[in-house]
Amino acid sequence: MPTVLLTRRSLIVNGCAAMAAVVSVPIVPAQAQGLAPTPTMRGGANNYLPGAPIVNRIGVGGFWMTGTVRRAGDGAPLAGQRIQIWAHTTEGHERDPHSHGATLTDANGEFRLEMPQIVPAFGQPHGHLAYDSGEFEPVFLRPVMPSAKDTSLSAHFVLQPV
């Protein structure tokens, strides 16, 4: 059986060789999965009316619907995207045309539209929002409010190109 001589010098040389072997393995940065597209929510398209007009406000206002619109993958904000909003409010039902309106996103992909106070329908206070302009896959959302006393609701879209 061969004799292995462990000297300080052999430990340093062999240790450095082992370290060099580990360091020479290419280090690959973690690949980001990207931002996944927002799926359509169940009930989101209920009482949807295609082509709702772009408005400054729905009804007398007092409640704010806000949110953001981003592109799937890189998460870039999307300006000029049309978001339709409707709800059961103190001034009308979801199916009433005057309870529907649309707004456009700003340069930061943000939207904001004032509308009447949302009230519970089928036991839940909720809003409806839709992206349906054609450049990206349509998405219908139905976010539920924690309380009927809330005076704002936020919803966020991540859109997948068609």
Secondary structure, DSSP 8 states (H G I E B T S, - for coil): -------HHHHHHHHHHHHHHHHTS---------B------TTTTTT--TT--B-SBSTT--EEEEEEEEETBT--B-TT-EEEEEE-BTTB-TTSGGGEEEEE--TTSEEEEEES-B--BTTB-BEEEEE-SSSB--EEE--B-S-TT-SEEEEEEEE-B-
